[in-house]
Amino acid sequence: ALRKKAKEYVVTSEADNMLMKEGDREVNAYTSRDATQYIDSLPSNKVEFWMAMISDRFSNPVFREFFKERDVVIEERRLSVETRPTGRMFEDFFATAFKAHPYGHSIIGHMSDLENITRRDMEQYFKKFYGPNNLTVGIVGDVKAEEVFKMAEVYFGRIPSGPKPESVRTKEPEQWGERRVIIEAKSQPRIIIGYHRPAYRHKDNIPLEALANILGQGRSSRLYELLVKEKKVAVYVTSFNGFPGEKYSNLIAFYVIPSRGHTSAECLELIDEEIEKVKKELVTSEELTKFKRGTVKSLLGEMKSNSDMAALLTYAEVVLGDLDAAFDQIKQIRAVTAADVKYVANKYLIKKHRTIGEIASEK
């Protein structure tokens, strides 16, 4: 009854509708393990309107429809994790790979957290993390920087600033032996293998990007050629780098779906063999050139649209720690060598530093 009464005072999505009425073509938001990002794409003559709207959200938040939104997130967790074997495998995989660092926790939280969260919890979280001292804004388009800074001072300068949230102090300790987690489910078998690696700011990051690309990204990658095309023991294989986040020490990982009649163990054996090859032999110039061209093209593609460029700049500032790092990457990509790739393969693809997650079919 109280929820029904409260609904009388709510105009659903009023703020978003106001933005779209003024020409906003991309009202969006997402949360990763490193940051929460809000995205808007407005005409350049609406910058001041945007600042007025968004700064008011931060200075005078009104958390209407709390229970409705909480129920939406509960349902999202139910669909993506509770009833999905792959979701359960990834959740347990991260919890096993990271026993100390927050990367071991899922973004959405556990069901008991969601069921018991209160409006007061959310208000305290907002007060702690949503101050101007923890906010990075990227604006790209037909605007004058001096005018934008003046408007930002007027609108965002009025928001009270509290103490800056503490950065994550906990570092994932060294892993002393291979870890495994198995999920039993009525599902096709799947396997993920993750090796610990340093944060994206580390000098080994680009060679690790090359290693992940050459081994498992795309239909011409070594593992796809071997497992899917040649041996036919898998229907899908890929690799991840900077997994599940990038700001702190993370994982380089390989994910495989075995084909009918074949097992995760067969796939793992072939992956291990290919890893040993890349440890002993230099990757080819063709493989390295393909990585460089594709990665530089992808990075330049992120600079084509204003919204993508703004996302790239804020990512560089928040995750990489330096605005110029977004552009420095191109020089680093072009400079990586086959010897660099071999070096990081030997340094990081170590069995005692890996975690294996697997879905075993229930009988």
N, C-alpha and C positions, 0 to 999 in steps of 0.2 A: 504493500500500500504506500509506503514511504517513497519507494522508487518511482511509482506511478505519479505521485504528487510532485516529486522533484523534476520529473520530465516536463512538467508544465512550464518550468522556468528555463528550459534549455532550447536553444536554437542549434540543432546539430550541424557541425562543420561550418559554423558562421564565419570564423576567421579565414578558413581556406576559401570559402565562397567569395569573401571580400577581396582576397588576393587574386583569384581567378577572374573576377569581374574587372580588375584593373589590368588584365592581360597576362597573368602568371600562367605559363604553359607547363610548368613542372613543379607542382607542389608535392614534395616527397621527403622521406626521411628513412634512415636505416641505422642500425647499430651493429658494429663489428666488435671484435674483442679488443680493439685499440681505441675506438672513438664512436661517438654518435654524430651523425651528420644530417643537417637539414638543407634541403635544396629548393631553390626558387629560381624561376627564369622569367624576368619581367622586362618590359621596355625600359630603355635607359633613362627616360624622363620620369620613371616611377621609383627611383632609388630612395628619395626621401620618404615616400609613402611606405616603402618596404621597411626602412629603418624605424619609422614610427610604429608600425604594426609589430615587428619582431621585438624591438626593445620593450614595448609594452607587455608582450608575452613574458619576457624575462623579469620585468620589474613588478608586474601585477598578475601573476598566474592565477587562474581559476580552474581548479581541477574538477570540472563537471563530468558526469557520467563515468565516475571512477569504477563502479562495480560492473558496468556494461563493458568497459574496455578490459577490465581484469578478466572477465569471462571469455572475451575474445582471445586473449593470450593463453588462457587455460585450454581452450579448444585448439589453438595453434600447437601447443605442446602435445596435446593428445594425438593430433594428426601427424605431427612430424617426428615424434619420439615414441610415445607410449604404444602406438599401434603399428609402428614402422620398424621392422628389424634393423634396417640400415641405420636409422636414427639412433636406435639403442646401442648398436655396435660403435658408432662414432662417439657417443656420449661416454661409454665405458672405456673406449680407446684413449680418449683425452685424459680421463680421470686416472688411467693407469700410467700414461706417458709422463704426466705432470703431477707428481705427488705433493708438490709444495707451491708451485706458481699458480696464479689465478687462471692461466690458460687451461687448467684442468677442469674448470667449471664451465658449464654450458651458458650461453648468453641468456637463454630464456628462463633459466632457473629450474628448480625441481618443483614437482606438482605441489608438495606440501608448502613450499615458499609462496607459490601463487595463491593457493587456497587461503592462506593466513595473512597475506600482506594487507596492510591497512592504509587508509588515506594519509594518516600521519607519517607512516614509513615513507611514502612517496614525497610528501612535503619536505621531510628532513633530507632525503636524497637530493631533491631539487636544490635546496638551500646550500648543500655542501658542494655540489658539482656544477651548478648552472650559473655561477657568478661570472662577471666579465673577466676576472683574472684567470678563468679556465676556458675562455672562449676565443676561438680563432675564426675570423671572417675572411673569406676570399671573394672579391668582387671583380668580375671581368666583363668588359664591354665598352661601349661608347660613352665613357665617363671621364671626368677630370679628377685626377688623384687628390689634388688639394681640396676640392669641393667635397669629395667623399670623406676625407679625414675630418673636415670641419663638421659635417653632418654627424659622423660617427661620435665625435666628441659631445655634440649636443644631445643626441638620443641615447647612446649607450653609456655616456659619461654619467648619466643620472641614476644608473643602476647601482645600488649599494654593493660595495666589494668587501667580501669577507676574506678569511685566510685561504690561501691557495691549498687545494687538496694535496695531501702527501702523495708522492709518487710511490709506485710499487717498490717495496724494499726487498721482498723475498726473491731470491734467485733460485732457479731450479738446480738442486745439487747434482753432482756427477752421478750418472747411472752406473751401477756396478755389475749389472748382468741383464741379459735379455728378459723382457717381461712379455707375458701373453695374457690375453683376455678372450674368452670364447662366449659368444651369445648363441644359445640354442633357440631355434625358431623354425617355423614351417616356411622356409624361404630358400631361394637359390643360394648356394655358398658364395661368400665374398671374403676378401682378405685385404687388409691394409697394413703396410709396414712403414713405420716412421723412425727416422734417425734424428737425434738431437743435433742442432746447428745453432750458431750465434745469431744475434739480432741483425736486422737489415742494415744497420749502420756499419757493420763489420766489413773489413776489406775483402773478406772471402765471399761476400754476398753474390756478386755478379758471376764469379766462377761457379758457384752453387746453382745459380739460375741456369747457366749453360749446361751444367750436369743434369739437372732435372729435365730440361728441354730435350737434350740429346737422348736421354734414356727413355723418357715416357710421355712426351707431349706431342700429340699428333699421330696420324696414320703412318708417317714415315720414320717415327722414332724407333729406336732399337727394340724396345720391349714389345711394341705393337707388331712390328715386323716378325719378331720371334714367336711370341705367345699366340697372337691372333692369326696371322697369315701363314706362317711356316708350320708351327707345331699344332695349331688349332686347339690348344688346351684352354683358351680363354675367348670370350666374346667381347671383352672390353678391358682396356688397361690405360691408366693415365698416371701422371705424377703431379705432386704439389710441392711448391717451395714457399717458405714463409707461412707455415701451416701450424696452428689455426690463426695466428696473428703474426705481426711483423716487427712491432716495436721492441719486443723483448726476445730472448732466446726462444727458438721455436723448432719446427721439424721440417725436414725434407722427407716426403712420403710417396709411396707407390700403392696404387689401388687397383685391384683386379677382380673381375667377375669370371670365374671358371666356366667353361662351356659344359654342356650336358655330357655326363659320363666321365668328367675329369675333376680333379680335386684341387683344393687350395695348396696342398703340399706339393703337387706337381708344379704349380705356377711359382711357388716360392723357390723351389730348387732351381728353376730356370732363371729367375730374377737374380738369385745369388751368383749363378754362373756368369751372367752378363755383368754384374757389378765387379766380379773378380777380373774380367777382361778389361774394363775401363780403368781399373787400378793398375794394371800391368802395361797396357798399351795406350798410346796417345790417340785421342779421338781424331777423326779425319778432318782435313781442311774444309771439305764439303759440309760436314756436320756443323763445324764451327761457323762457317759463313752463313749457313741457313739460320742458325740461332741468332747471329748478329743482325742480319737483315730483317728477320721477322720481329725481333724484339724492338729494334729501333723504329720500325714501321708502326708497331703497336703503340709505342710511347709517343711518337709524333701524332698518331691518330687521336690520342687523348688531349691533344692541344688544339684540335680543329674547332670544336664548339666551345662557346663561352662557359657553359655549365661544366663540361668535362675539364676545362682548363682550371676553373675555380676549384673543382674537386681535387685535381692534381696538386695545386699549390697548397691547399690546406693540408693534404696528406703529407706533402714534403715537410711542411712546418711542424706538424704535430707528431708524425711517426718517424720521419727521417731526421728531424731536429734542425733543419736548415732549408730555407726556401730555395736556395740555389741548388740543393741536392737533386731536385727534379730534373734539372738540365745537366748536371754533372754526370748523371747516369749514362747518358749517351756516349760520352767520352770513355767511361769505364767499360761499357759494353764493347766498344770498338777495340779496346786495348787488351781484352782477355785473350789468353793463349791456350793452346792444347795442354801445355805443361801445367798451367793453372788449374785446369779441369782435373787432370790426373792427380794433382796435389790435394785438392779438396775431397776427391773420391777416397783417397787413402786416409785422409785426416778424419772424415766424418762418417763414412759408411762402415761403421764398426759394429759387429753383431752385439757386443755387450752393451752398446749404447742405443739399441733399438727396442721398439715396442711393436708387438704384432697383435692386431685385432682381427677376429674371425667370426663369421656366422657359420655355425654348424647346423645342418638340416636335422630337424627332429624326425625321429623314425616312428 
